[in-house]
Amino acid sequence: MNDIQDDGKQLSVCGASSYTLIRNLVYPVKPSDKSFEELCDVMRNHTNPKPSEFIQHFKFNSRVSRGKACNMDHCVIWTTSIIQQQ
């Protein structure tokens, strides 16, 4: 990010609402105690969470109950959803 080496400077330009979110996500640790990469990972995980296994089961079972897929399609859908979760 613009060749800024000091992580504190990077946090100072992110805005109040973004800083508050970061602070809440890493609590009880201070954001200044984490590296910039760690903070980026925290934000990525927050904004793009891993899909819930429960929701994937629900979607799969809903598709089965609607009768819109044959047995082979079920296997492909199920395998694809498991791979996407990893």
KEGUFI-547396 format. One record per residue: residue number from 1; residue in one letter; x, y, z of N, C-alpha, C in turn. Coordinates in Angstrom, 3 decimals. Layout:
<atoms>
n->NUM; res->A; nc1->X; nc2->Y; nc3->Z; cac1->X; cac2->Y; cac3->Z; cc1->X; cc2->Y; cc3->Z
...
</atoms>
This chain:
<atoms>
n->1; res->M; nc1->0.827; nc2->-1.183; nc3->0.000; cac1->0.000; cac2->0.000; cac3->0.000; cc1->0.871; cc2->1.246; cc3->0.000
n->2; res->N; nc1->1.163; nc2->1.745; nc3->-1.125; cac1->1.927; cac2->2.984; cac3->-1.297; cc1->3.275; cc2->2.953; cc3->-0.598
n->3; res->D; nc1->3.869; nc2->1.792; nc3->-0.481; cac1->5.189; cac2->1.620; cac3->0.134; cc1->5.278; cc2->2.181; cc3->1.547
n->4; res->I; nc1->4.175; nc2->2.184; nc3->2.281; cac1->4.203; cac2->2.619; cac3->3.682; cc1->4.616; cc2->1.413; cc3->4.519
n->5; res->Q; nc1->5.697; nc2->1.538; nc3->5.252; cac1->6.220; cac2->0.428; cac3->6.027; cc1->5.641; cc2->0.370; cc3->7.437
n->6; res->D; nc1->5.245; nc2->1.474; nc3->7.990; cac1->4.749; cac2->1.519; cac3->9.356; cc1->3.271; cc2->1.140; cc3->9.388
n->7; res->D; nc1->2.950; nc2->0.036; nc3->10.089; cac1->1.569; cac2->-0.430; cac3->10.160; cc1->0.660; cc2->0.595; cc3->10.815
n->8; res->G; nc1->1.155; nc2->1.345; nc3->11.750; cac1->0.352; cac2->2.362; cac3->12.428; cc1->-0.131; cc2->3.422; cc3->11.454
n->9; res->K; nc1->0.709; nc2->3.782; nc3->10.493; cac1->0.311; cac2->4.766; cac3->9.482; cc1->-0.789; cc2->4.202; cc3->8.598
n->10; res->Q; nc1->-0.716; nc2->2.922; nc3->8.290; cac1->-1.744; cac2->2.312; cac3->7.458; cc1->-3.085; cc2->2.316; cc3->8.185
n->11; res->L; nc1->-3.081; nc2->2.052; nc3->9.473; cac1->-4.332; cac2->2.056; cac3->10.240; cc1->-4.894; cc2->3.457; cc3->10.381
n->12; res->S; nc1->-4.042; nc2->4.446; nc3->10.398; cac1->-4.527; cac2->5.811; cac3->10.598; cc1->-5.283; cc2->6.346; cc3->9.384
n->13; res->V; nc1->-5.136; nc2->5.723; nc3->8.232; cac1->-5.826; cac2->6.197; cac3->7.039; cc1->-7.012; cc2->5.318; cc3->6.646
n->14; res->C; nc1->-7.346; nc2->4.322; nc3->7.463; cac1->-8.423; cac2->3.417; cac3->7.079; cc1->-9.805; cc2->3.957; cc3->7.403
n->15; res->G; nc1->-9.910; nc2->4.976; nc3->8.235; cac1->-11.218; cac2->5.544; cac3->8.570; cc1->-11.707; cc2->5.048; cc3->9.916
n->16; res->A; nc1->-12.545; nc2->5.836; nc3->10.540; cac1->-13.007; cac2->5.530; cac3->11.894; cc1->-13.846; cc2->4.256; cc3->11.957
n->17; res->S; nc1->-14.765; nc2->4.083; nc3->11.024; cac1->-15.631; cac2->2.902; cac3->11.078; cc1->-14.839; cc2->1.616; cc3->10.814
n->18; res->S; nc1->-13.890; nc2->1.668; nc3->9.871; cac1->-13.056; cac2->0.491; cac3->9.598; cc1->-12.162; cc2->0.174; cc3->10.788
n->19; res->Y; nc1->-11.587; nc2->1.192; nc3->11.398; cac1->-10.726; cac2->0.965; cac3->12.554; cc1->-11.532; cc2->0.364; cc3->13.711
n->20; res->T; nc1->-12.756; nc2->0.860; nc3->13.918; cac1->-13.603; cac2->0.323; cac3->14.991; cc1->-13.905; cc2->-1.148; cc3->14.747
n->21; res->L; nc1->-14.196; nc2->-1.505; nc3->13.509; cac1->-14.456; cac2->-2.900; cac3->13.171; cc1->-13.221; cc2->-3.757; cc3->13.423
n->22; res->I; nc1->-12.067; nc2->-3.295; nc3->12.976; cac1->-10.820; cac2->-4.035; cac3->13.198; cc1->-10.568; cc2->-4.204; cc3->14.686
n->23; res->R; nc1->-10.730; nc2->-3.124; nc3->15.434; cac1->-10.512; cac2->-3.182; cac3->16.879; cc1->-11.439; cc2->-4.203; cc3->17.531
n->24; res->N; nc1->-12.699; nc2->-4.232; nc3->17.114; cac1->-13.653; cac2->-5.179; cac3->17.688; cc1->-13.340; cc2->-6.618; cc3->17.291
n->25; res->L; nc1->-12.848; nc2->-6.818; nc3->16.086; cac1->-12.540; cac2->-8.169; cac3->15.618; cc1->-11.329; cc2->-8.775; cc3->16.308
n->26; res->V; nc1->-10.364; nc2->-7.962; nc3->16.689; cac1->-9.148; cac2->-8.503; cac3->17.312; cc1->-9.165; cc2->-8.407; cc3->18.835
n->27; res->Y; nc1->-10.233; nc2->-7.818; nc3->19.396; cac1->-10.335; cac2->-7.675; cac3->20.846; cc1->-10.143; cc2->-9.021; cc3->21.510
n->28; res->P; nc1->-9.398; nc2->-9.176; nc3->22.553; cac1->-8.839; cac2->-8.226; cac3->23.503; cc1->-7.435; cc2->-7.724; cc3->23.146
n->29; res->V; nc1->-6.916; nc2->-8.143; nc3->22.004; cac1->-5.604; cac2->-7.677; cac3->21.564; cc1->-5.779; cc2->-6.323; cc3->20.877
n->30; res->K; nc1->-4.816; nc2->-5.450; nc3->21.034; cac1->-4.856; cac2->-4.156; cac3->20.354; cc1->-4.442; cc2->-4.326; cc3->18.894
n->31; res->P; nc1->-5.072; nc2->-3.586; nc3->17.996; cac1->-4.663; cac2->-3.676; cac3->16.585; cc1->-3.181; cc2->-3.362; cc3->16.372
n->32; res->S; nc1->-2.642; nc2->-2.495; nc3->17.186; cac1->-1.227; cac2->-2.132; cac3->17.037; cc1->-0.293; cc2->-3.287; cc3->17.408
n->33; res->D; nc1->-0.830; nc2->-4.307; nc3->18.105; cac1->-0.013; cac2->-5.467; cac3->18.472; cc1->0.005; cc2->-6.534; cc3->17.383
n->34; res->K; nc1->-0.759; nc2->-6.319; nc3->16.333; cac1->-0.812; cac2->-7.278; cac3->15.230; cc1->-0.143; cc2->-6.672; cc3->14.001
n->35; res->S; nc1->0.369; nc2->-7.550; nc3->13.137; cac1->0.970; cac2->-7.061; cac3->11.893; cc1->-0.141; cc2->-6.664; cc3->10.926
n->36; res->F; nc1->0.239; nc2->-5.896; nc3->9.930; cac1->-0.735; cac2->-5.462; cac3->8.938; cc1->-1.346; cc2->-6.658; cc3->8.212
n->37; res->E; nc1->-0.533; nc2->-7.655; nc3->7.897; cac1->-1.026; cac2->-8.857; cac3->7.222; cc1->-2.030; cc2->-9.599; cc3->8.092
n->38; res->E; nc1->-1.764; nc2->-9.696; nc3->9.397; cac1->-2.709; cac2->-10.352; cac3->10.301; cc1->-4.043; cc2->-9.611; cc3->10.317
n->39; res->L; nc1->-3.988; nc2->-8.283; nc3->10.325; cac1->-5.215; cac2->-7.486; cac3->10.313; cc1->-5.965; cc2->-7.667; cc3->8.998
n->40; res->C; nc1->-5.234; nc2->-7.752; nc3->7.905; cac1->-5.875; cac2->-7.988; cac3->6.603; cc1->-6.560; cc2->-9.355; cc3->6.593
n->41; res->D; nc1->-5.909; nc2->-10.372; nc3->7.159; cac1->-6.510; cac2->-11.708; cac3->7.231; cc1->-7.784; cc2->-11.698; cc3->8.066
n->42; res->V; nc1->-7.760; nc2->-10.969; nc3->9.183; cac1->-8.944; cac2->-10.865; cac3->10.036; cc1->-10.098; cc2->-10.235; cc3->9.262
n->43; res->M; nc1->-9.811; nc2->-9.170; nc3->8.525; cac1->-10.847; cac2->-8.503; cac3->7.742; cc1->-11.356; cc2->-9.401; cc3->6.603
n->44; res->R; nc1->-10.452; nc2->-10.121; nc3->5.941; cac1->-10.869; cac2->-11.030; cac3->4.872; cc1->-11.789; cc2->-12.122; cc3->5.413
n->45; res->N; nc1->-11.423; nc2->-12.691; nc3->6.553; cac1->-12.242; cac2->-13.748; cac3->7.149; cc1->-13.598; cc2->-13.211; cc3->7.595
n->46; res->H; nc1->-13.639; nc2->-11.959; nc3->8.010; cac1->-14.893; cac2->-11.366; cac3->8.443; cc1->-15.807; cc2->-11.058; cc3->7.255
n->47; res->T; nc1->-15.248; nc2->-10.539; nc3->6.182; cac1->-16.065; cac2->-10.130; cac3->5.043; cc1->-16.361; cc2->-11.276; cc3->4.083
n->48; res->N; nc1->-15.579; nc2->-12.358; nc3->4.150; cac1->-15.787; cac2->-13.508; cac3->3.282; cc1->-15.669; cc2->-14.786; cc3->4.111
n->49; res->P; nc1->-16.653; nc2->-15.042; nc3->4.978; cac1->-16.538; cac2->-16.192; cac3->5.886; cc1->-16.698; cc2->-17.524; cc3->5.157
n->50; res->K; nc1->-16.211; nc2->-18.567; nc3->5.790; cac1->-16.364; cac2->-19.914; cac3->5.270; cc1->-17.855; cc2->-20.274; cc3->5.309
n->51; res->P; nc1->-18.383; nc2->-20.880; nc3->4.242; cac1->-19.804; cac2->-21.230; cac3->4.239; cc1->-20.154; cc2->-22.206; cc3->5.357
n->52; res->S; nc1->-21.306; nc2->-22.003; nc3->5.942; cac1->-21.775; cac2->-22.859; cac3->7.024; cc1->-22.116; cc2->-24.247; cc3->6.484
n->53; res->E; nc1->-21.639; nc2->-25.274; nc3->7.163; cac1->-21.936; cac2->-26.642; cac3->6.757; cc1->-23.439; cc2->-26.906; cc3->6.871
n->54; res->F; nc1->-24.066; nc2->-26.349; nc3->7.896; cac1->-25.503; cac2->-26.508; cac3->8.084; cc1->-26.280; cc2->-25.938; cc3->6.895
n->55; res->I; nc1->-25.892; nc2->-24.756; nc3->6.449; cac1->-26.565; cac2->-24.123; cac3->5.314; cc1->-26.365; cc2->-24.947; cc3->4.045
n->56; res->Q; nc1->-25.175; nc2->-25.483; nc3->3.858; cac1->-24.916; cac2->-26.309; cac3->2.682; cc1->-25.781; cc2->-27.565; cc3->2.697
n->57; res->H; nc1->-25.946; nc2->-28.179; nc3->3.880; cac1->-26.830; cac2->-29.346; cac3->4.002; cc1->-28.263; cc2->-28.963; cc3->3.649
n->58; res->F; nc1->-28.705; nc2->-27.810; nc3->4.159; cac1->-30.059; cac2->-27.339; cac3->3.884; cc1->-30.278; cc2->-27.135; cc3->2.391
n->59; res->K; nc1->-29.333; nc2->-26.478; nc3->1.734; cac1->-29.459; cac2->-26.235; cac3->0.297; cc1->-29.510; cc2->-27.550; cc3->-0.477
n->60; res->F; nc1->-28.641; nc2->-28.482; nc3->-0.085; cac1->-28.612; cac2->-29.776; cac3->-0.757; cc1->-29.930; cc2->-30.509; cc3->-0.559
n->61; res->N; nc1->-30.413; nc2->-30.569; nc3->0.685; cac1->-31.651; cac2->-31.283; cac3->0.972; cc1->-32.855; cc2->-30.611; cc3->0.319
n->62; res->S; nc1->-32.837; nc2->-29.290; nc3->0.225; cac1->-33.922; cac2->-28.584; cac3->-0.451; cc1->-33.964; cc2->-28.951; cc3->-1.931
n->63; res->R; nc1->-32.816; nc2->-29.051; nc3->-2.529; cac1->-32.746; cac2->-29.420; cac3->-3.942; cc1->-33.246; cc2->-30.838; cc3->-4.139
n->64; res->V; nc1->-32.897; nc2->-31.747; nc3->-3.221; cac1->-33.338; cac2->-33.138; cac3->-3.319; cc1->-34.851; cc2->-33.211; cc3->-3.188
n->65; res->S; nc1->-35.418; nc2->-32.479; nc3->-2.219; cac1->-36.858; cac2->-32.562; cac3->-1.977; cc1->-37.678; cc2->-31.959; cc3->-3.116
n->66; res->R; nc1->-37.100; nc2->-31.057; nc3->-3.887; cac1->-37.799; cac2->-30.467; cac3->-5.028; cc1->-37.774; cc2->-31.388; cc3->-6.242
n->67; res->G; nc1->-36.931; nc2->-32.430; nc3->-6.187; cac1->-36.867; cac2->-33.382; cac3->-7.285; cc1->-36.284; cc2->-32.804; cc3->-8.561
n->68; res->K; nc1->-35.421; nc2->-31.819; nc3->-8.439; cac1->-34.860; cac2->-31.168; cac3->-9.622; cc1->-33.532; cc2->-31.765; cc3->-10.069
n->69; res->A; nc1->-33.094; nc2->-32.797; nc3->-9.422; cac1->-31.807; cac2->-33.364; cac3->-9.805; cc1->-31.878; cc2->-34.884; cc3->-9.750
n->70; res->C; nc1->-31.197; nc2->-35.540; nc3->-10.673; cac1->-31.122; cac2->-36.994; cac3->-10.631; cc1->-30.031; cc2->-37.400; cc3->-9.645
n->71; res->N; nc1->-29.887; nc2->-38.670; nc3->-9.404; cac1->-28.930; cac2->-39.144; cac3->-8.395; cc1->-27.489; cc2->-38.734; cc3->-8.687
n->72; res->M; nc1->-27.078; nc2->-38.786; nc3->-9.944; cac1->-25.708; cac2->-38.399; cac3->-10.282; cc1->-25.502; cc2->-36.915; cc3->-10.019
n->73; res->D; nc1->-26.506; nc2->-36.110; nc3->-10.323; cac1->-26.410; cac2->-34.682; cac3->-10.045; cc1->-26.248; cc2->-34.422; cc3->-8.559
n->74; res->H; nc1->-26.927; nc2->-35.221; nc3->-7.729; cac1->-26.801; cac2->-35.072; cac3->-6.278; cc1->-25.351; cc2->-35.260; cc3->-5.838
n->75; res->C; nc1->-24.716; nc2->-36.279; nc3->-6.376; cac1->-23.318; cac2->-36.561; cac3->-6.021; cc1->-22.408; cc2->-35.406; cc3->-6.432
n->76; res->V; nc1->-22.625; nc2->-34.890; nc3->-7.622; cac1->-21.791; cac2->-33.788; cac3->-8.119; cc1->-22.003; cc2->-32.544; cc3->-7.261
n->77; res->I; nc1->-23.256; nc2->-32.235; nc3->-6.961; cac1->-23.562; cac2->-31.058; cac3->-6.135; cc1->-22.952; cc2->-31.212; cc3->-4.753
n->78; res->W; nc1->-23.121; nc2->-32.356; nc3->-4.147; cac1->-22.611; cac2->-32.593; cac3->-2.796; cc1->-21.084; cc2->-32.507; cc3->-2.773
n->79; res->T; nc1->-20.435; nc2->-33.146; nc3->-3.732; cac1->-18.972; cac2->-33.117; cac3->-3.799; cc1->-18.467; cc2->-31.698; cc3->-4.008
n->80; res->T; nc1->-19.119; nc2->-30.961; nc3->-4.890; cac1->-18.721; cac2->-29.580; cac3->-5.159; cc1->-18.856; cc2->-28.709; cc3->-3.922
n->81; res->S; nc1->-19.952; nc2->-28.877; nc3->-3.184; cac1->-20.144; cac2->-28.047; cac3->-1.981; cc1->-19.116; cc2->-28.383; cc3->-0.910
n->82; res->I; nc1->-18.726; nc2->-29.649; nc3->-0.799; cac1->-17.700; cac2->-30.039; cac3->0.185; cc1->-16.342; cc2->-29.458; cc3->-0.206
n->83; res->I; nc1->-16.010; nc2->-29.522; nc3->-1.483; cac1->-14.734; cac2->-28.979; cac3->-1.946; cc1->-14.667; cc2->-27.477; cc3->-1.737
n->84; res->Q; nc1->-15.772; nc2->-26.766; nc3->-1.989; cac1->-15.800; cac2->-25.318; cac3->-1.814; cc1->-15.618; cc2->-24.932; cc3->-0.350
n->85; res->Q; nc1->-16.038; nc2->-25.769; nc3->0.580; cac1->-15.913; cac2->-25.464; cac3->1.999; cc1->-14.462; cc2->-25.556; cc3->2.472
n->86; res->Q; nc1->-13.654; nc2->-26.300; nc3->1.749; cac1->-12.272; cac2->-26.497; cac3->2.205; cc1->-11.419; cc2->-25.428; cc3->1.714
</atoms>
